[in-house]
Amino acid sequence: MKKWKSLLLALTLVFTCVGCGTPGANSGDADVKSEGVMTYAEYAAAPVNTQVVVETYVQAKQAWWEDKATVYTQDKDGAYFIYEMACSEADYAKLTPGTKIKVTGYKGEWSGEIEIMDATFEIMEGNYVAEAQDVTAMLGTDELIDHQNKFVAFKGMTVEAAGKDASGNEVAYLYKWDGSGQDGDDLYFNVSLNGTTYTFTVESYLCDNTTDVYKAVKELKVGDKIDMEGFLYWYEGVNPHITSVKAAK
């Protein structure tokens, strides 16, 4: 995620985590597109920097600042990360999980993450909240990126050391990717599956240090077995934005 935002931004943003909607609250019109609106397949095939028009459903809100909103959205076929969409504060409050929106913007790419930029939107009739898709078995495969930005689940993964503290002891998480941050910053933690280790993130703009997931990651111990849910964000490779962490069933 672009980290040039000021500390003031972090202190003033409104955070919304996934959990606010009702999983499975899916209406039958989730696959119906208006005239002139792209299907997900057409969106995925569109070249970067071209204009795109999609109808999609809000799943979670990451941030609002200076009349711009960053939102995770999805329909039944795929997901769309919308970065800094033009949005008043009043309209931002209306973007509750499941809300259907028509978005017009430009397809962009940032270090592997595909997003919609310079967008405008209108609220439409309809409601859809995606259930988490288990993509654990896709980790390490070329298939995983096809599900970029979806609400997904990872199950039965093992917590690995993220680094060492000042005393040289292994720790399960870091504030910021290099450990240079403090409470309230993004949390980075490592998990493994079948001998391969992956870095997952609690994005503080999405789930700040008052949320259950932020607190849960701070309680992790190396060797714990955990199940997780979150959004399949991409940054120089898979870098999920995690919204829920629980002990593995």
N, C-alpha and C positions, 0 to 999 in steps of 0.2 A: 504494500500500500504506500502511496506517496506520503512521505513523512515531513514535508516542508511546512505543514500547518503549525501554527504557533501554540504555545502552552495555553494561551487564552482560549483557543478553539477547544482544546481538550477539556477545559473547565466549564465551558458553556454549552457544549453539545447536548442534545437530547438523545439518550441511548434507548434502543429497543431491541431486546433479544427475542429469539424465536419462541417459544413457550407462551407467547401472548395470544396465539391463535389456537384453534382446535384442530389437531391433525386429523386429516380425513374429511374435513368439512368441504367436500368437493362438489361443485354444482355440475350439472350435465352439459353446460355450455362451454366448458374449459377448452374444448377443441374447435370451437366455431370462430372463424376469423371474418371480420368485416371486409368489404370490397377494398382492394388496394393494400391490404395488410399481409405481410409476409408470414408464411408458415415458419416453424423453427428451422426446418431443413433449408428453406430459402435464405433465412438469416445466416445460418452456419456457412452456406456456400458463398455468400456475398463477400467481395474483396474488402479488405481493410480500407478505411477512409471514404467509403461510399455511404450514401444516405440509406437509412433503414427505417422501416415503419413496422412496429410490432404491437400486438396486444398480449398483455401478460398480467401476472397477478403478484402483488406485493407479498413477500414472505417475511421480510424483516427490514428494518431501517438502520442504516449505519450512522448517518450524520446529517445534520442540517446546519448550514452556515452561510450567511450573507445571501439568502434567497436561492440556495443551491442544496439539493438533496442527493444523497448517495444511498441506493436502495438495492436489495437483493430481490429478484423477481423470478417467477417460473410459471410455465404452463405445463400441460400434461406431456409435452414432447421434449422440452429442454428449458434451460435457464438463461437469464439475461442479467448481468451485473450493470447497473446504470449509475454512472459516475458523474456527480455534480450536475444533476438535472435541474433546470430552472423550476423553482418551487417556492411559493410564499410560505411563511411560517404557518398560516392558517390552513393552507392546503396540505402541508406536511402532517399536521395533526389528523387529517382525514385518511392518510395512507396506512390504515390498519391492516394486519395480516389478512390476506384473502382478497383485498380490494383489487378490482380489475382496472387497468389503465392502458390507454393507447399512447405509445411513446414514439416520437419522431426525433431521430438524431443521426449520429454518424458512428459507424462501427470503428472501434479503436483497439489498439493492442498496447499493453504495457508489460514488458518483461515476461511475455507468455500469457498474460491475463487478457482475455477478450472482453471488451466492455462497450457500452453505448455511451458516447460523449456528446456534449453540446446539445442536450436533448430538451424537448418540451413534452408535456403530457396533458391528457385529459382523463378524468375519472369516468368510468363506464359502468353499466349494470353488469353484475356477475360476481361470483365469489369462488375462490379455489385456494385451498391450503394443501400443499404437497406433503405427503408422508415421506419420511426419510428412507431413501433407497440404500440398501446395504451394498457397498462397493468394496468391502474388505478384500474379496478375492481378486479384484481388479488392480490392487496396488502392485506397482512394478510392471504393469502391462501397457501396451499402446492404447488399449481400449479405454483406460481411465479418463483421458483428456476429453473424450466424447461426452462426458457427463459434467464438464466444467461448469461451476457455479450452481449446480443443483444442491438441494438439501439432501444430505447423505448420512450414512451411518458407517462406523468402523467398529468391529467387534473383536473382543479377545486379544487385544494388543498389549504388549509389555512395555512398561515405562523404562526408558534407558536414561543414563546420566546426560544432563544437558551441559554440564560444566563442573567447575569446582569452586567452593567458597574460599574465603581468605585463609582458612585453616587447612586447605587442601582436601577437604571432604567433598565427595560427589554430591551434586544437587540435582533435583529432578526438573527444575525450571530456571529460566533466566528472565530478568526484566530487560526487554529489548533483545535483539538477536545476539548481541555480543556481551550481554550482562551489564551494560553501562547505565541502565535505567534504574527506576525506583518504583515503589508501589503506585499503581495507577497507570503505568506504561503497559504496552503489549507484553504478554507472557509467551515465551517460546519454550516448548518442551519436546522431547524426543520419545518416539514410540517405535517398537519394532514388530515385525511379522516375518516369520520364516527366515530369520537371520539378516534381514534388511531393515535399516533404521530410517525413519522419516521424521521431519520436523513439522510439528503442528503449532498453531498459534491461537491464543485468545486475543482477538483484535479489540483493543480497549475502547475504540470508538463504537464498536458494536455491543460489547459486553464489558462494562467497566468494573472497577474493583469492588462494587457493591453487589454484583451478581453472584448467583450460586456457582456458575461455572468458573469464574475467576477464583473464588474461594476454594473450590474443589481442586483446581490445579495446584494451588499453593499448599495443599495437603498431600500431594502425591509423594510417593516414595519409590526410589529405583527398585524395579522388580514387580511393582503392582501390575495386576491384570485389569484392564479397563475397557469399557464400551464407550463410544463417543458419537455425538451427532454434530453436524455443522454444515457449513457451505464449502463446496469444493473450489475454493479460490486457487489461483495459480500465480506463483512468482518465482521465476527461474526454476520451474518444476512445481510439483504439487505442494501446496502450502495451505491446507484447509483452515478456515476460520471456525473454530470449535465453539459451540453454544451449549453443549451438555457433556458432562463427564460423570460416569458412574462406575462402580465396581463391576467387573465382568460377571455375567450370569453363569 
